[in-house]
Amino acid sequence: MRPGLFPRGMARLPRKLIITIVYMYCLLLVYRLQDAHQKNALAAARVDAKLAAHYERLHLKSLLGALLYVPKRNFTWCIMPKVASTSWALALLQLEGYGEEDLQETGEPPQVALRNLLRPVQPDQMNATVQPSLKFLFVRHPLERVVSAYRNKLEDSFAYHDGEHFYRTYGRSIVQGFRQRKKFKILLDAGDDPGDGDDYRREPTFEEFVDYLLGTEVVDYDEHWKPMWLQCHVCDLEYDYIIKYEAFQEESEYFLRLLKERKHVPESFDLRWENKGGTDKGATLEYLSKISEHKRWLLYAKYQEDFSLFGYTMEGYTEAIPPELSMHTNDLH
C-alpha cells in the first residue's frame, strides 16, 4: 500500500478491515452518484414535460390563429385570405349585429373587425369548442391565389389602404434582395434618365415576388400567400366542408341551405360575393408569362401539398415538366 493513500491511523488496521472500509466507502459513493443521477433524471423529465406542454400550447395557438369560432352558431371558419374571406366576414358581421356604419367608423377590414368582435378560443378550450363544431374553409387554385395576393398587396402600394404596410413589411426588402441593379448603375454612369420601367419601380415586380417566395421557407410566409394546408392546419383538423372558389356561387348556395337546415344561421342569412372576378385564370396566366417555365414549376413545388390535397393541377398553367423536376415530383398533372 502506498504511503499517504489512507490516513495514518488506518495503516495500523488489519488489511481485511481496511478493504472492507474502502468497499463500504465505494458503495456509499456509488449510491450518492446514483441518487444524484436519479434526481437529475427526474428533474430533466419534469423539464421535458414542461417543454412538451409548452410547445404543444404554442402549436395549438398557431392552429387557432386562423380559426374563427362562432359560439352562437356552433361553427368554425378558417379564414383564408384571398379566398372569399371578405364576403364571409361581412356576412358574419351582419349576423352578429355589426353594421356597415360600425365598419366605416373603425376603418378596420371586415376580417379584423370580426376577429375583434369574437373572443379567441384558448388552447385548453379547443376540445370543448372547435372540435365538436361544424368546421369549413374555402380554397382556390394556388397559383391564382399567389397572383391575387401580389396584385392586392404588393403591386401598387398606393392602391389599397394597407399597401404602405405591405410595402414596408415585405415590398421594400424584396426589392433590395432580389432586384438586379447593374442596368440601373450603367444608366447612372452614362448620365441617362433611368425611366420608370419595371427595373426602377418602387414596388417589387411579380418575378421578384416569386424569387422571394422561392427563397423563403413556407412557414415564414405571410398569411396572404401561405400554403392553404398550412394556414388552416388541415392535417390537424378534420374539416366538414371544403368549398372551392372556382365554384363559389353554386357550392356556397348549397352550403348556406345546409347551415339553415341545421339551424346554424337564420333563414334571413344572406351572402354577397365581394371582390368577384378580381383575378381569374386569364389574369393569372398573364402574370405567369412574366416568369420562366422553370420558376413556375419551382413555385408549384412550394405549393405542392395544396395541389395534391385540394385536387388542383398545373394543366393549362404551364407547358412540359422540366426534367430536373419530373424525377422528383409525382402526379403533376
C-alpha positions as CSV (number, residue, x, y, z in Angstrom):
1,M,0.0,0.0,0.0
2,R,1.4,3.4,-1.0
3,P,2.1,5.8,1.9
4,G,-0.3,8.6,2.1
5,L,-3.2,6.8,0.4
6,F,-5.1,6.5,3.7
7,P,-4.9,8.4,7.0
8,R,-2.1,7.3,9.3
9,G,-4.4,5.6,11.8
10,M,-5.7,3.3,9.1
11,A,-2.3,2.0,8.3
12,R,-2.2,0.1,11.7
13,L,-5.6,-1.6,11.0
14,P,-5.8,-5.1,9.6
15,R,-5.7,-5.3,5.8
16,K,-9.1,-7.0,5.6
17,L,-10.7,-4.3,7.7
18,I,-9.2,-1.6,5.5
19,I,-10.5,-3.3,2.4
20,T,-14.0,-3.6,4.0
21,I,-13.9,0.2,4.8
22,V,-12.8,1.1,1.3
23,Y,-15.5,-1.2,-0.1
24,M,-18.2,0.4,2.1
25,Y,-17.0,3.9,1.1
26,C,-17.1,3.0,-2.6
27,L,-20.7,1.7,-2.1
28,L,-21.7,4.9,-0.4
29,L,-20.1,6.9,-3.2
30,V,-21.9,4.9,-5.9
31,Y,-25.2,5.3,-4.0
32,R,-24.8,9.0,-3.8
33,L,-23.9,9.2,-7.5
34,Q,-26.9,7.1,-8.5
35,D,-29.1,9.2,-6.2
36,A,-27.9,12.4,-7.8
37,H,-28.3,10.9,-11.3
38,Q,-31.9,9.8,-10.4
39,K,-32.7,13.3,-9.1
40,N,-31.2,14.9,-12.2
41,A,-33.2,12.5,-14.4
42,L,-36.4,13.3,-12.6
43,A,-35.7,17.0,-12.9
44,A,-34.9,16.6,-16.6
45,A,-38.2,14.6,-17.1
46,R,-40.1,17.4,-15.4
47,V,-38.4,19.9,-17.7
48,D,-39.0,17.8,-20.7
49,A,-42.7,17.5,-19.8
50,K,-42.9,21.3,-19.3
51,L,-41.2,21.9,-22.6
52,A,-43.5,19.4,-24.4
53,A,-46.6,21.1,-22.9
54,H,-45.1,24.5,-23.8
55,Y,-44.6,23.5,-27.4
56,E,-47.9,21.8,-27.6
57,R,-49.6,25.0,-26.4
58,L,-47.6,27.0,-29.0
59,H,-48.7,24.6,-31.7
60,L,-52.4,24.9,-30.6
61,K,-52.1,28.7,-30.5
62,S,-50.7,28.7,-34.1
63,L,-53.5,26.3,-35.2
64,L,-56.2,28.5,-33.6
65,G,-54.7,31.7,-35.1
66,A,-56.5,31.3,-38.4
67,L,-59.7,29.8,-36.9
68,L,-62.8,31.8,-36.1
69,Y,-65.2,30.0,-33.8
70,V,-68.7,31.5,-33.6
71,P,-70.2,30.2,-30.4
72,K,-73.8,31.3,-31.1
73,R,-73.7,29.4,-34.4
74,N,-71.6,26.5,-33.3
75,F,-69.4,26.6,-36.4
76,T,-65.7,27.3,-37.1
77,W,-64.5,29.0,-40.2
78,C,-60.8,29.0,-41.2
79,I,-60.1,32.4,-42.6
80,M,-58.2,32.0,-45.9
81,P,-57.1,35.4,-47.2
82,K,-57.7,35.9,-51.0
83,V,-60.4,33.2,-51.0
84,A,-63.8,34.9,-50.4
85,S,-62.8,36.0,-46.9
86,T,-64.2,39.5,-47.3
87,S,-67.6,38.2,-48.4
88,W,-67.9,35.8,-45.4
89,A,-66.5,38.3,-42.9
90,L,-69.1,40.9,-43.9
91,A,-72.0,38.4,-43.8
92,L,-70.9,37.2,-40.3
93,L,-70.5,40.7,-39.0
94,Q,-74.1,41.5,-40.0
95,L,-75.2,38.3,-38.4
96,E,-73.6,39.5,-35.1
97,G,-75.3,42.8,-35.4
98,Y,-72.3,44.7,-36.6
99,G,-73.4,47.1,-39.4
100,E,-71.6,48.8,-42.3
101,E,-71.7,52.1,-40.3
102,D,-69.7,50.4,-37.5
103,L,-67.2,49.2,-40.0
104,Q,-66.8,52.6,-41.6
105,E,-66.3,54.2,-38.2
106,T,-63.5,51.9,-37.1
107,G,-61.9,51.8,-40.6
108,E,-60.9,48.1,-40.0
109,P,-61.0,45.4,-42.7
110,P,-64.0,43.1,-42.1
111,Q,-61.8,40.2,-41.2
112,V,-60.1,42.2,-38.5
113,A,-63.3,43.6,-37.1
114,L,-64.8,40.1,-36.9
115,R,-61.8,38.8,-35.0
116,N,-62.0,41.7,-32.6
117,L,-65.8,41.1,-32.1
118,L,-65.4,37.4,-31.3
119,R,-63.4,36.2,-28.3
120,P,-60.5,34.0,-29.4
121,V,-60.5,30.3,-28.3
122,Q,-57.8,29.4,-25.8
123,P,-55.8,26.2,-26.4
124,D,-57.3,24.5,-23.4
125,Q,-60.8,25.2,-24.6
126,M,-60.4,23.7,-28.1
127,N,-61.8,20.2,-27.4
128,A,-65.0,21.8,-26.0
129,T,-65.5,24.4,-28.7
130,V,-63.7,24.0,-32.1
131,Q,-63.5,20.2,-32.3
132,P,-67.3,19.4,-32.0
133,S,-68.4,22.3,-34.1
134,L,-69.0,22.3,-37.8
135,K,-65.7,23.3,-39.5
136,F,-65.3,24.7,-43.0
137,L,-62.9,26.5,-45.2
138,F,-62.6,27.9,-48.8
139,V,-59.8,27.0,-51.1
140,R,-58.6,28.3,-54.5
141,H,-56.1,27.4,-57.2
142,P,-52.8,28.0,-55.6
143,L,-51.3,30.0,-58.5
144,E,-54.3,32.2,-58.8
145,R,-54.2,32.9,-55.1
146,V,-50.5,33.9,-55.3
147,V,-51.2,36.2,-58.2
148,S,-54.2,37.7,-56.4
149,A,-52.1,38.3,-53.3
150,Y,-49.4,40.0,-55.3
151,R,-51.8,42.3,-57.1
152,N,-53.7,43.2,-54.0
153,K,-50.8,43.6,-51.5
154,L,-47.6,44.4,-53.3
155,E,-48.0,45.5,-56.9
156,D,-49.2,49.1,-56.1
157,S,-48.5,50.3,-52.6
158,F,-50.9,53.3,-53.1
159,A,-53.9,51.4,-54.5
160,Y,-55.2,49.9,-51.2
161,H,-55.5,51.0,-47.6
162,D,-52.8,48.5,-46.4
163,G,-50.5,49.0,-49.4
164,E,-47.9,51.0,-47.4
165,H,-47.9,48.5,-44.6
166,F,-47.1,45.6,-47.0
167,Y,-44.5,47.7,-48.8
168,R,-42.7,48.5,-45.6
169,T,-43.0,44.9,-44.3
170,Y,-42.3,43.0,-47.5
171,G,-42.0,45.1,-50.7
172,R,-39.0,47.2,-49.8
173,S,-36.9,44.2,-48.6
174,I,-37.9,42.1,-51.7
175,V,-36.7,44.9,-54.0
176,Q,-33.5,45.2,-52.0
177,G,-32.8,41.5,-52.0
178,F,-33.9,40.4,-55.5
179,R,-33.6,43.3,-57.9
180,Q,-30.7,43.5,-60.3
181,R,-29.1,46.9,-60.0
182,K,-26.4,46.6,-62.8
183,K,-28.6,48.1,-65.6
184,F,-29.6,51.0,-63.2
185,K,-25.9,51.7,-62.4
186,I,-24.9,51.7,-66.1
187,L,-27.6,54.3,-66.9
188,L,-26.5,56.5,-64.0
189,D,-22.8,56.3,-65.1
190,A,-23.9,57.4,-68.6
191,G,-26.0,60.2,-67.2
192,D,-29.2,58.9,-68.7
193,D,-32.6,59.1,-67.2
194,P,-33.4,55.7,-65.6
195,G,-37.0,56.0,-66.5
196,D,-40.0,54.3,-64.9
197,G,-39.8,50.7,-66.1
198,D,-40.1,47.6,-64.0
199,D,-36.4,47.7,-63.2
200,Y,-36.8,51.0,-61.4
201,R,-40.3,50.9,-59.9
202,R,-40.8,51.4,-56.2
203,E,-42.7,48.1,-55.6
204,P,-41.4,44.6,-56.4
205,T,-42.2,43.1,-59.8
206,F,-44.1,39.8,-60.0
207,E,-40.9,37.9,-60.8
208,E,-39.1,39.5,-57.8
209,F,-42.0,38.4,-55.6
210,V,-41.8,34.9,-57.0
211,D,-38.0,34.9,-56.3
212,Y,-38.8,35.9,-52.8
213,L,-41.3,33.0,-52.4
214,L,-38.8,30.5,-53.8
215,G,-36.0,31.7,-51.4
216,T,-38.2,31.7,-48.3
217,E,-39.5,28.9,-46.1
218,V,-43.2,28.4,-46.4
219,V,-43.6,28.6,-42.6
220,D,-42.4,32.2,-42.8
221,Y,-44.9,33.3,-45.5
222,D,-47.5,35.9,-44.7
223,E,-51.0,34.5,-44.4
224,H,-52.0,36.0,-47.7
225,W,-49.7,33.7,-49.6
226,K,-49.0,30.9,-47.1
227,P,-50.0,27.5,-48.5
228,M,-53.6,26.8,-47.6
229,W,-53.0,23.4,-46.0
230,L,-50.6,25.2,-43.6
231,Q,-52.7,28.2,-43.0
232,C,-55.7,26.1,-41.9
233,H,-53.7,23.1,-40.5
234,V,-55.7,20.6,-42.5
235,C,-53.5,17.8,-41.1
236,D,-54.5,18.6,-37.5
237,L,-58.2,19.3,-38.0
238,E,-60.9,17.3,-39.8
239,Y,-62.9,19.8,-41.8
240,D,-66.6,19.0,-42.5
241,Y,-66.8,21.1,-45.7
242,I,-64.2,22.4,-48.1
243,I,-65.6,24.8,-50.7
244,K,-63.8,25.7,-53.9
245,Y,-63.6,29.3,-55.0
246,E,-63.9,28.3,-58.7
247,A,-67.5,27.0,-58.0
248,F,-68.2,29.6,-55.2
249,Q,-71.7,30.5,-56.2
250,E,-73.0,27.0,-56.6
251,E,-71.2,25.5,-53.7
252,S,-72.0,28.4,-51.3
253,E,-75.7,28.2,-52.1
254,Y,-75.7,24.5,-51.2
255,F,-73.6,25.2,-48.0
256,L,-75.9,28.0,-47.0
257,R,-79.0,25.8,-47.3
258,L,-77.3,23.2,-45.2
259,L,-76.4,25.8,-42.5
260,K,-80.0,27.0,-42.4
261,E,-81.5,23.4,-42.3
262,R,-79.2,22.6,-39.3
263,K,-80.2,25.9,-37.6
264,H,-76.6,27.3,-37.6
265,V,-77.9,30.5,-39.2
266,P,-81.4,32.1,-39.6
267,E,-83.3,31.9,-42.8
268,S,-82.6,35.6,-43.4
269,F,-78.9,35.0,-43.6
270,D,-77.5,36.1,-46.9
271,L,-74.1,36.2,-48.6
272,R,-72.9,38.7,-51.1
273,W,-69.8,37.9,-53.2
274,E,-67.4,40.7,-52.7
275,N,-64.3,41.3,-54.9
276,K,-65.7,38.9,-57.5
277,G,-63.6,38.3,-60.6
278,G,-60.6,40.3,-59.5
279,T,-58.0,37.7,-60.5
280,D,-59.2,34.9,-62.8
281,K,-57.3,32.3,-64.8
282,G,-56.7,34.7,-67.7
283,A,-55.1,37.3,-65.4
284,T,-53.1,34.6,-63.7
285,L,-51.6,33.4,-67.0
286,E,-50.7,37.0,-67.9
287,Y,-48.6,37.3,-64.7
288,L,-47.2,33.8,-65.0
289,S,-46.0,34.7,-68.5
290,K,-43.5,37.1,-66.9
291,I,-41.6,34.2,-65.3
292,S,-39.8,31.2,-66.8
293,E,-41.3,27.7,-67.0
294,H,-38.7,26.6,-64.6
295,K,-39.8,29.1,-62.0
296,R,-43.4,28.1,-62.5
297,W,-42.6,24.6,-61.5
298,L,-40.4,25.7,-58.6
299,L,-43.4,27.7,-57.5
300,Y,-45.6,24.6,-57.9
301,A,-43.2,22.7,-55.6
302,K,-43.7,25.3,-52.9
303,Y,-47.5,24.7,-53.0
304,Q,-47.4,21.0,-54.0
305,E,-49.5,20.0,-50.9
306,D,-52.2,22.4,-51.9
307,F,-52.4,20.9,-55.3
308,S,-52.5,17.4,-54.0
309,L,-54.8,17.8,-51.1
310,F,-57.4,20.0,-52.8
311,G,-57.4,18.5,-56.2
312,Y,-55.8,21.2,-58.3
313,T,-53.4,20.6,-61.3
314,M,-50.9,22.6,-63.4
315,E,-52.9,21.8,-66.5
316,G,-53.4,25.0,-68.6
317,Y,-50.9,27.0,-66.4
318,T,-47.6,25.7,-67.9
319,E,-46.0,23.5,-70.5
320,A,-43.9,20.4,-70.2
321,I,-42.4,19.4,-66.9
322,P,-38.7,20.3,-66.6
323,P,-36.5,17.2,-66.5
324,E,-34.9,18.2,-63.1
325,L,-38.4,18.3,-61.5
326,S,-40.0,15.3,-63.2
327,M,-37.7,12.9,-61.5
328,H,-38.8,14.1,-58.0
329,T,-42.4,15.1,-58.5
330,N,-45.4,12.8,-58.8
331,D,-48.8,13.4,-60.3
332,L,-48.1,16.9,-61.5
333,H,-51.0,16.7,-63.9
